[in-house]
């Protein structure tokens, strides 16, 4: 079994993959202050929770966008498996051609998600990842990663709204009942969720126009923990793939083993 770890700014996603199948997936809060011992205990507890004996772990791979946390989790994984994990970054084979000003600066999660999407869907592909930030990646008809967009994530926008506007409360992430809210909380929910959905629809349309794609020509793939709140409200047809990055890690691991 492969132990795959995606270190994000808000959550660390931990998955076990065997023969290309996700056997389990868990999320823990990203904590830059935790030691390698604390992360080792936490990951070991997750394995036990899912009845996975650590002796089954034949390898491991990590994608990270949080440098201060990477070393702690890398050492924790090495403690559990007895060998150092592979790290997605410069020098590792991904099988994808990145046409960016500085390919090495592209986030490991963005590259990994693109690898998985290209393996599963016919290009062109537009990938939306809704986590701490919301990112959009574009793979052209020739299977090249050509760039994308980065914007504030759903929770960042919602937190900023509550913190900056004195009369607006902190609210839970729930589906709006109507487009037009009849009170402050419903208006905020409608604005953040439906507003984000409309923004994504608009961004997709502009990308298609810039690249000369016909409407519906590109596969649109949504991932990230917050994606499930938004997908159903978008007017464009989207494929929700929560485990996209884990599948990408599995593919990259096999390319480098």
N, C-alpha and C positions, 0 to 999 in steps of 0.2 A: 504494500500500500504506500502511496505517495502522500506525504504531509505537505499541504500547500497553504501558505500564509500570505495574506494581502494586508499590509499595514497601511491603514488610512488615517487621516487626521482625527477622525471621530471614533472609528471602530477598527479593531483588528478582526478580519474574517479568517477563520481557521477551517480547513476542509480536509477530508480524507478521500483520496481518489484511488480506485482500483479498476484496472482494465478500462479506463476512460469514463468510469461511472462515479459520480459523487456519492460516496457512502454516508457522509455526514457533513454538515456545515454549521458553524457556530460563530457568534459574534461576541467579542468582549470590548470593553471601553479601552481606547488607546490612552495609556498613562506614561508620559515621558519620565516620570520619577521612579517607576518600578525597576527593580534589579532583575538580572537574568534568573536568579533563583525564584523570585516571585512569579515571573512569567513561566518558568518551567513547571512550577506547582500548578499554575492555572491551566496550562495546556494539558498537563497530565490528568488533571481533574476532568477536563472535557473528553479526553480519550476514554476515561473510565465511565463517564456518563453515557457514552455511546457504545460501551462494551468492546472497546478496541484495545487489545494488548499491544503495548508499544513495540514488542518484538516483531510485529507485523510491518512496521515502518521500514521500508527498504530504501527510502530516499526522501529528500525534502527540498523545497524551493520557496523563496520569499520574494515578493515584490513590495517595495516600500516607497512612500512619499514622505516619510517622517524620519530623517537621518538620526536624530537623537535616540529613537526607539529601536532602530534597526539592529544595532550591535547587541543590545540586551536580548532581543528575541532570537537573533542568530545564535548567540551562545546558549540560550535556553533550549533551542531545538537541537543543538549539537549535544547537549547534556542528555537529552531524552533518546536520541537516535544513535549516538556514538560516532557520528560523522558530521562534518560541516555542511550546511545547506548550500544549494546553488542560489545565487542572487541575481535577479534580473537587472541588468545594467550594461554599460559598455563592455564589449568583448564577448557577450553571450549571444548565441545564435537564436534569432527569432523567426527567420524565414520571411520577414516583411521588409520591403524597401521603404525607408522613411525619407521623404522629400521635404526636409525642414532646414531652416538656416543652421540649426545646431541639433542634429539628431540625438546626440547624447543628453541633451537637456529635456527631452520629452519624458514626462512622468512614466514610471514603470507600469503603473496601473493602466494608463492610456494605451501604451504599447501592447500590454498583455491582453486587454479587452479587444483590441484590433486584431490580434493574432487569432483569438477564438472566433470572432465574427467572420473573419475571412475563411476560416476552416469550415464554418457551418453554412454560410450564405454566399450566394453569387453576387459579385460586385457589379455596380457600385453599391456601397454601404454607408449609411449614416448611423453612427453609434452615439447614443445619449447616455451618459453615466451620471446619475443623481446621487451624490454623496454630500460631503461637506461643501464642496463646490459642485456646480453643474457643468459638465464638459460635453462638448460635441466633437466627434472625430469623423473625418471623411476619408473613405477609401475609394479611389477612382476606378474606372472601368478596367484599368491595366493592373489592378491589385496593389497600387502604390498608396501608402499613407501620405496624404498631402496636407494635413493640418486640421484646424478646427477652431473651436471657440471655448473660452472659459468665462464663467459668470458666477455670481454668488449663489450658493446653494439655498435650498428651501428653508432650512433652519436658520441659516445666517440672516436671510432676509426677514424672517419672522421675528427673530431675536432683536435685530436692529430696529425694527418697527416698534416693538414694545419698549425698548430701552430709550430710544430717542424721543418718542412721542409720549408725553407725560400721562395723557388720559387714555392711552391704549393699553389694555392688559396683556399679560402673557396668556396664550391660549394653547389648547391641545390641537394636534393635527387630526382633524376630522373632516369628513366629506361635507361640502356645503349642500344645503337642501335646495337652495335657489341661487340664481345668478345675482339677483338683487337682494341684498341682506336687509332685514327689517330691524336689526339691532347691531351694536358695535361688534360683538363677537362673530355673528354670522357674516357681517360685511367683511371682516378681516379674513375669515376662512374662504369666502368667495374670492376675495382679492388675491390671496396668496396662492391658492390651488388653481382656480380657473385662470387667473392671470398668468401663472407659470405655464399652464397648458397652452394658452393662446400665444405666449412668447415662443414656445418651442415650435408650434405650428408655423409661426411666422419665420423663425430662423431656418427651418427646413425649406420653406418656400424660397427664401432668398438664396440659400445654398444651391438649390436646383437651378435657379435663374442664372447664378454666376457661372455654374459649370455646364449649363446647357442640358441638364437632365430633364427628361419628360416627367411629368407628375406620376408618381408611382413606380418609376423605373428603379430607383434606389431602394434597397431593403432598409427599413428603419428599425434599429434594435435598441431597446431601452434596458438599462441595467442599473444597479445601485439600490441600496436599501430603501430609498425614498421614491424610486420609480413607480412602485405599485400604487402610490397615492395619486399619481398624475396621469398614467397611461390611459385610463378609461375616460378621462376628460379631454384628451387630445382628439382633434378631428381627423388627423392623419392616422392611418393604420400602422400600428407599432407591434413589434414582437417583444414581449417582456422576458428577459433572460437574467434572472437574479444571480445565477452562478457563472456568468460569462467570464469573469476574471479568473476564477478557479480553474475553469476549463482551459483558459489560455495558459495558465501556469503548468498544467499537465502537458500541454502540447510543447511548450518551450523546454520543459525538463527532458522530454523524450528526444528532442532535437539535439540536446547537449549531453546525452548519455550513451 
